[in-house]
């Protein structure tokens, strides 16, 4: 059974087990999915409501995009765990001869890059979900503004969590150009996320 099909209690229990997967990467994806879900909820509770006519068209668009992100991020809960499994499989390859050692080393490096690629994608999707949630803080039904802000904060946690997974894997990658490129991308996204969080708090303060 895929991780996204577990109940909340089951996913919590398996995460709390001795197994290292699912771990922070999968839970970051889950947080991103809930960020998107809250943006959708706020949009649905705004569309058609009197007094918010000017926002109806935009919240319909937000709802549609947030729903697509929610589904993608749910799938990423499993993808992150699978990328970790690929590294563990590479680690278990034979290393008795020089050729085997070389093949194992390459497989490990390839797997590490894969283990960076998935959380980087998660971070990008969660960042988009966070932006949508922030937009609902601004324009959606004021009665769910705090729920929208939770969406912003869940998106923040998802992005920063995913970026931490990228960074820890970069420590073991020998391709210096790749490491520099990914490190710069992580730094840039983190700065944007922290800016959005401050914007969200300021907007919420004005609405409630």
TACORKA-V668640 format. One record per pair of residues at least 24 apart in sequence whose C-alpha atoms are under 8 Angstrom apart, sorted by the first residue. I is the first residue (numbers start at 1). J is the second residue. D is the distance in Angstrom with one decimal. If there is no record, write none. Layout:
i,j,d
I,J,D
I,J,D
//
This chain:
i,j,d
2,78,6.4
3,77,6.6
3,78,5.7
4,74,5.8
4,75,6.8
4,77,6.6
4,78,7.1
21,81,5.8
21,84,7.5
22,77,7.9
22,80,7.9
22,81,5.5
23,81,7.5
24,161,6.7
24,162,7.5
24,165,7.4
25,77,7.5
25,80,5.9
25,81,7.5
25,119,6.4
25,161,6.8
25,162,5.6
25,165,6.3
26,76,7.0
26,77,4.3
26,78,6.8
26,79,7.8
26,80,5.5
26,81,6.4
27,77,6.8
27,158,7.7
28,77,7.9
28,122,7.8
28,157,6.9
28,158,4.2
28,159,7.1
28,161,5.5
28,162,5.8
29,73,5.4
29,74,6.7
29,76,5.9
29,77,5.3
29,122,6.1
29,126,7.5
29,158,6.2
29,162,7.6
30,73,6.6
30,74,6.2
30,77,6.2
30,158,7.6
31,154,5.4
31,155,6.5
31,157,6.9
31,158,5.2
32,70,7.4
32,73,6.4
32,122,7.7
32,125,7.5
32,126,4.7
32,129,6.8
32,130,7.9
32,154,6.3
32,155,5.1
32,157,7.9
32,158,5.1
32,159,7.6
33,69,6.9
33,70,4.4
33,71,7.2
33,72,7.9
33,73,5.2
33,74,6.0
33,126,7.5
34,70,7.0
34,151,6.9
34,154,6.8
34,155,7.9
35,70,8.0
35,126,7.4
35,129,5.9
35,130,6.3
35,133,6.8
35,150,7.4
35,151,4.1
35,152,6.4
35,153,7.6
35,154,5.2
35,155,5.1
36,66,4.9
36,67,6.6
36,69,6.4
36,70,5.3
36,126,7.7
36,129,4.9
36,130,7.3
36,132,7.5
36,133,7.0
36,151,6.9
36,155,7.9
37,66,6.7
37,67,6.8
37,70,6.1
37,151,7.7
38,133,7.0
38,147,6.6
38,148,6.0
38,150,7.6
38,151,5.3
39,63,6.8
39,66,6.4
39,129,7.4
39,132,6.2
39,133,4.6
39,136,6.4
39,148,6.1
39,151,6.4
40,64,7.6
40,66,5.8
40,67,6.5
42,136,6.4
42,140,6.2
42,141,6.8
42,144,6.2
42,145,7.7
42,147,7.4
42,148,6.4
43,136,6.8
43,140,6.3
43,141,7.9
45,140,7.8
45,141,6.6
45,144,8.0
46,140,5.5
46,141,5.1
52,140,7.5
52,141,7.3
55,139,6.5
55,140,7.2
59,136,7.6
59,140,7.4
62,132,6.4
66,129,6.3
66,132,7.1
69,125,6.6
69,126,8.0
69,129,6.9
73,122,6.8
73,125,7.4
73,126,7.8
76,118,7.7
76,122,7.0
79,118,7.1
80,115,7.2
80,118,6.1
80,119,6.8
83,111,7.1
83,114,6.2
83,115,5.1
83,118,7.3
84,111,7.9
84,115,6.1
86,111,5.9
87,111,4.9
87,112,6.4
87,115,7.6
109,173,6.2
109,174,7.6
112,169,6.2
112,170,7.7
112,172,7.6
112,173,6.8
113,169,7.8
113,170,7.9
113,173,7.5
115,166,7.3
115,169,7.0
116,165,7.1
116,166,4.6
116,167,7.8
116,169,6.3
116,170,7.3
117,166,7.6
119,162,4.9
119,163,6.7
119,165,6.6
119,166,6.2
120,162,6.6
120,163,6.5
120,166,6.5
122,158,7.8
122,159,7.2
122,162,6.5
123,158,6.7
123,159,4.4
123,160,7.4
123,162,5.5
123,163,6.5
124,159,7.3
126,155,5.3
126,156,7.7
126,158,6.1
126,159,5.7
127,155,6.2
127,156,7.3
127,159,6.1
127,193,7.1
129,155,6.3
130,154,7.6
130,155,4.6
130,156,6.7
131,196,7.4
134,196,7.6
134,200,5.8
137,200,7.0
137,203,6.9
137,204,6.4
138,203,6.3
138,204,7.5
138,207,8.0
142,207,6.7
142,208,7.5
145,204,6.8
145,207,7.5
145,208,7.8
146,204,7.2
149,200,6.6
149,201,7.6
149,204,7.2
152,197,6.9
152,200,7.1
153,197,7.1
156,193,6.2
156,194,7.7
156,197,7.1
159,190,7.7
159,193,7.6
160,190,6.7
163,190,7.8
//
